[in-house]
Amino acid sequence: MAINESQLTDWISQLDSSDGEIRQSARHQLVQTGSDAVPALINALDHSSETMRWEAAKALGEIRDPAAVEPLIEILADDDSVRFVAASALIGMSNDSVPHLLRALIHEPARFRDGGCFVLHHLASDDEKLREPLTPVVEALMSLDSSLLVPVESEKALSKLK
């Protein structure tokens, strides 16, 4: 769906509206726009408003464009409700998100511990093919030695998934 930049900008700004119907309508329009809306939605993930970030993450999860995976992983480190919307989006994009999330856990296990655990636990529970490689990572994330174990188990899981 071709869209002009002005309309895209308007919809993005409406994601921060105090009116839930306006936010939902704008998010729907952005989702219908698809991949053309992804760069603007990724930029919205950096907005100071939690509402804006939440709506942007929700829209990205519905669009499921692989370009959104790494920015959504970054949001897993947030302390607010946006983290759980990003986690849900990453769960929905499991084939694209798992390798990126494992790499993030190899390099910064403490930063992505809670969000990564949520995503990987859900995927290991729901997908038979992911259960065997991801379960040791989830167990490492929940252990007292997570900072030592997570990078090792993430590396093993990554090699099993190739």
Phi, psi and chi 1 to 4 in degrees:
 res  aa     phi    psi   chi1   chi2   chi3   chi4
   1 MET       -  113.6  173.2 -180.0  178.1      -
   2 ALA   -75.0  136.9      -      -      -      -
   3 ILE  -142.7  147.3 -164.2   71.6      -      -
   4 ASN   -84.7  154.9   68.5   50.0      -      -
   5 GLU   -60.5  -35.5  -71.5  -61.5  -45.8      -
   6 SER   -62.6  -44.7  173.7      -      -      -
   7 GLN   -65.3  -42.1 -175.5   62.9   69.1      -
   8 LEU   -60.2  -44.8 -165.1   60.0      -      -
   9 THR   -61.5  -41.4  -58.7      -      -      -
  10 ASP   -62.4  -46.4  -72.6  -13.7      -      -
  11 TRP   -63.3  -40.9  -71.2  -28.1      -      -
  12 ILE   -60.7  -46.4  -67.7  -70.8      -      -
  13 SER   -64.6  -31.4   68.2      -      -      -
  14 GLN   -70.1  -16.7  -70.2  169.2    6.5      -
  15 LEU   -64.5  -16.4  -66.6  178.9      -      -
  16 ASP  -103.6   10.8 -161.5   29.9      -      -
  17 SER   -64.7  149.5  171.4      -      -      -
  18 SER   -76.9  -12.6   59.6      -      -      -
  19 ASP   -92.8  113.8 -175.8  -32.6      -      -
  20 GLY   -59.5  -34.5      -      -      -      -
  21 GLU   -67.9  -38.0  -72.3 -177.3   26.2      -
  22 ILE   -65.3  -44.0  -69.8  172.2      -      -
  23 ARG   -60.8  -46.1  -72.0 -165.9  -46.4  -91.1
  24 GLN   -64.3  -41.5 -175.2  174.9    1.1      -
  25 SER   -63.9  -43.9  174.9      -      -      -
  26 ALA   -63.5  -43.3      -      -      -      -
  27 ARG   -62.0  -42.0 -173.9  175.6   72.0 -121.5
  28 HIS   -59.8  -44.2  176.1   76.3      -      -
  29 GLN   -63.8  -41.0  -67.6  -60.4  -36.7      -
  30 LEU   -65.8  -40.8  -70.5  160.3      -      -
  31 VAL   -64.0  -41.5  169.2      -      -      -
  32 GLN   -63.9  -31.7  -67.8  -57.3  -51.8      -
  33 THR   -67.4  -32.1  -58.6      -      -      -
  34 GLY    76.1 -140.7      -      -      -      -
  35 SER   -58.3  -27.1  -66.0      -      -      -
  36 ASP   -63.9  -24.7  -71.5  -17.0      -      -
  37 ALA   -88.1  -13.4      -      -      -      -
  38 VAL   -58.6  -48.5  169.0      -      -      -
  39 PRO   -57.8  -41.8  -25.7   35.7      -      -
  40 ALA   -67.2  -37.8      -      -      -      -
  41 LEU   -68.1  -38.1  -73.0  164.0      -      -
  42 ILE   -62.2  -42.5  -71.0  171.0      -      -
  43 ASN   -61.4  -36.4  -74.4  -22.2      -      -
  44 ALA   -66.3  -21.0      -      -      -      -
  45 LEU   -64.8  -19.2  -68.1  174.9      -      -
  46 ASP   -93.5   -0.1  -70.2  -29.6      -      -
  47 HIS   -64.6  150.6 -162.7  -85.7      -      -
  48 SER   -70.2  -23.7   61.1      -      -      -
  49 SER   -80.5  125.9  163.9      -      -      -
  50 GLU   -63.0  -37.1 -177.9  178.0  -19.9      -
  51 THR   -61.0  -45.0  -59.0      -      -      -
  52 MET   -61.6  -45.8  172.9   75.5   82.6      -
  53 ARG   -64.6  -40.6  -66.8 -169.3  -44.4  -85.2
  54 TRP   -60.8  -49.6 -168.9   96.9      -      -
  55 GLU   -64.0  -40.3  -68.6  -71.7   -8.6      -
  56 ALA   -64.4  -44.4      -      -      -      -
  57 ALA   -63.6  -40.5      -      -      -      -
  58 LYS   -61.8  -46.6 -179.5   81.5  170.6  162.2
  59 ALA   -62.8  -43.4      -      -      -      -
  60 LEU   -62.1  -37.0  -72.2  166.7      -      -
  61 GLY   -65.4  -33.2      -      -      -      -
  62 GLU   -77.9  -33.1  -68.7  176.5   31.9      -
  63 ILE   -74.3  -38.7  -65.8  169.9      -      -
  64 ARG    61.7   40.8  -66.3 -173.3  177.3 -173.1
  65 ASP   -85.2  128.8 -172.6  -52.5      -      -
  66 PRO   -56.4  -24.2  -22.0   30.3      -      -
  67 ALA   -63.2  -18.8      -      -      -      -
  68 ALA   -88.3   -9.6      -      -      -      -
  69 VAL   -58.2  -55.1  169.1      -      -      -
  70 GLU   -64.1  -42.1  -70.8 -170.0   26.8      -
  71 PRO   -62.1  -36.0  -24.8   33.8      -      -
  72 LEU   -68.5  -35.5  -72.8  167.4      -      -
  73 ILE   -62.9  -40.6  -71.1  171.5      -      -
  74 GLU   -57.5  -37.0  -74.8  -62.7  -45.0      -
  75 ILE   -70.0  -20.7  -62.3  -62.6      -      -
  76 LEU   -59.4  -20.0  -71.3  179.7      -      -
  77 ALA   -84.2   -8.5      -      -      -      -
  78 ASP   -67.4  157.1  -82.4    9.3      -      -
  79 ASP   -95.7   -1.9  -69.8  -27.0      -      -
  80 ASP  -107.0 -172.9   53.3   36.6      -      -
  81 SER   -63.5  -17.5   64.4      -      -      -
  82 VAL   -61.3  -33.9  178.0      -      -      -
  83 ARG   -56.4  -41.5  171.6  174.8   42.9 -176.3
  84 PHE   -74.9  -30.8  -63.3  103.6      -      -
  85 VAL   -68.9  -42.1  177.4      -      -      -
  86 ALA   -62.6  -41.8      -      -      -      -
  87 ALA   -61.2  -43.6      -      -      -      -
  88 SER   -62.2  -39.9  -65.5      -      -      -
  89 ALA   -63.5  -42.8      -      -      -      -
  90 LEU   -66.8  -35.4  -69.2  165.3      -      -
  91 ILE   -62.6  -41.4  -71.1  165.9      -      -
  92 GLY   -67.0  -21.4      -      -      -      -
  93 MET  -111.7   38.4  -64.1 -171.7  -79.6      -
  94 SER   -52.3  -43.7   64.4      -      -      -
  95 ASN   -60.5  -35.8  -69.1  -21.5      -      -
  96 ASP   -85.7  -32.0  -67.3  -46.2      -      -
  97 SER   -85.6  -32.3   66.4      -      -      -
  98 VAL   -57.4  -51.9  168.8      -      -      -
  99 PRO   -60.6  -39.2  -19.5   29.0      -      -
 100 HIS   -66.6  -41.0  -68.4  -77.5      -      -
 101 LEU   -66.8  -40.7 -177.3   51.8      -      -
 102 LEU   -62.1  -40.7  -70.1  171.0      -      -
 103 ARG   -63.6  -40.3  -77.9 -172.1 -151.7   97.1
 104 ALA   -62.8  -39.1      -      -      -      -
 105 LEU   -70.1  -29.6  -72.4  167.2      -      -
 106 ILE   -65.4  -41.5  -71.0  166.7      -      -
 107 HIS   -88.3  -33.6  -61.9  -69.6      -      -
 108 GLU  -140.8   67.7  -64.1 -176.1   79.5      -
 109 PRO   -60.6  -38.3   18.1  -26.9      -      -
 110 ALA   -68.5  -38.5      -      -      -      -
 111 ARG   -65.3  -38.1 -176.9  166.1  178.9 -123.8
 112 PHE  -107.0   12.8  -61.5  110.4      -      -
 113 ARG   -55.7  -58.0  179.8 -179.7  175.6  177.1
 114 ASP   -66.8  -49.9  -65.9  -21.3      -      -
 115 GLY   -65.5  -41.2      -      -      -      -
 116 GLY   -63.9  -40.3      -      -      -      -
 117 CYS   -62.1  -44.4 -172.2      -      -      -
 118 PHE   -59.0  -50.0 -179.4   82.8      -      -
 119 VAL   -64.0  -52.2  171.3      -      -      -
 120 LEU   -67.6  -36.4  -63.7  179.1      -      -
 121 HIS   -62.0  -45.6 -179.4  -90.1      -      -
 122 HIS   -61.2  -46.7 -167.6  -77.3      -      -
 123 LEU   -66.3  -40.5  -68.3  171.9      -      -
 124 ALA   -65.5  -32.7      -      -      -      -
 125 SER   -73.6  -35.3  -62.0      -      -      -
 126 ASP   -97.3  -17.8  -70.8   -7.5      -      -
 127 ASP  -124.3  110.9 -172.1  -29.3      -      -
 128 GLU   -55.1  -38.5 -172.3   70.6   37.4      -
 129 LYS   -68.4  -27.8  -67.8  178.8  -69.1 -159.5
 130 LEU   -92.3  -15.7  -65.9  175.1      -      -
 131 ARG   -58.2  -51.0 -174.0  166.1  -60.0  133.9
 132 GLU   -64.2  -47.6 -169.7  -95.0  -32.6      -
 133 PRO   -73.9  -29.6   17.3  -23.6      -      -
 134 LEU   -90.7  -25.7  -64.7 -175.8      -      -
 135 THR   -57.4  -43.6  -62.1      -      -      -
 136 PRO   -62.5  -31.6  -22.0   32.1      -      -
 137 VAL   -68.5  -44.6 -179.4      -      -      -
 138 VAL   -61.3  -43.8  172.0      -      -      -
 139 GLU   -62.3  -40.0  -69.7  169.8   -5.4      -
 140 ALA   -65.1  -39.9      -      -      -      -
 141 LEU   -62.5  -30.1  -75.7  161.7      -      -
 142 MET   -92.0   -2.0  -65.9 -171.0  -72.5      -
 143 SER   -86.4  163.9   76.0      -      -      -
 144 LEU   -70.4  -25.2  -66.2  175.1      -      -
 145 ASP   -98.4   31.4  -66.0  -30.6      -      -
 146 SER   -58.3  -36.9   64.1      -      -      -
 147 SER   -64.0  -26.5   61.7      -      -      -
 148 LEU   -90.0  -39.9  -60.7  172.2      -      -
 149 LEU   -81.8  -35.6  -63.6  174.6      -      -
 150 VAL   -60.3  -47.5  169.5      -      -      -
 151 PRO   -59.3  -39.8  -25.0   35.2      -      -
 152 VAL   -66.2  -49.2  171.9      -      -      -
 153 GLU   -68.2  -33.8  -66.6  -58.6  -24.8      -
 154 SER   -66.3  -40.8  -65.1      -      -      -
 155 GLU   -62.4  -43.4 -168.1   74.9   55.8      -
 156 LYS   -62.0  -45.3  -73.0  179.3 -170.8  174.7
 157 ALA   -63.0  -41.4      -      -      -      -
 158 LEU   -60.9  -42.1 -159.0   52.7      -      -
 159 SER   -69.0  -32.4   67.0      -      -      -
 160 LYS   -70.7  -28.3  -72.3  177.8 -175.3  176.5
 161 LEU   -83.7  -11.8  -67.4  170.6      -      -
 162 LYS   -75.4      -  -70.6 -176.8  177.6  175.8
